[in-house]
Amino acid sequence: MTAQLVVEKPAPELGEDGEPPPVIVHIGITDKPGGDQDVQLSVNGRACLVRRGEDVEIPYMYYEVLKNAVEVHRDALPDGGLGPERKVFPIPFHVVPQVAV
């Protein structure tokens, strides 16, 4: 059995409009097919395109989609079976720190 670390993060502070503030993200360019194309993120039928290789400010709801996106991979075993599931992040990104003014 593998131990899993769960880190609870505090909810973001809400702005005057009652929404969390936008987040600046940087999505990396990869060698995978389509790894140099814009990334489409969708929430409840509303979509946005995020450029790769640039710092981009996006609404918090799209950041939630990005950070929760996972792919499940299973490797083939020598006996023809499948190995255990492992979850990987399909879109390499990081949050760009914002400097308080």
Secondary structure as UniProt FT lines:
FT   TURN            16..17
FT   STRAND          23..27
FT   TURN            33..36
FT   STRAND          39..43
FT   TURN            44..45
FT   STRAND          46..50
FT   STRAND          55..58
FT   HELIX           60..68
FT   STRAND          71..73
FT   TURN            78..79
FT   STRAND          86..88
FT   STRAND          93..95
//
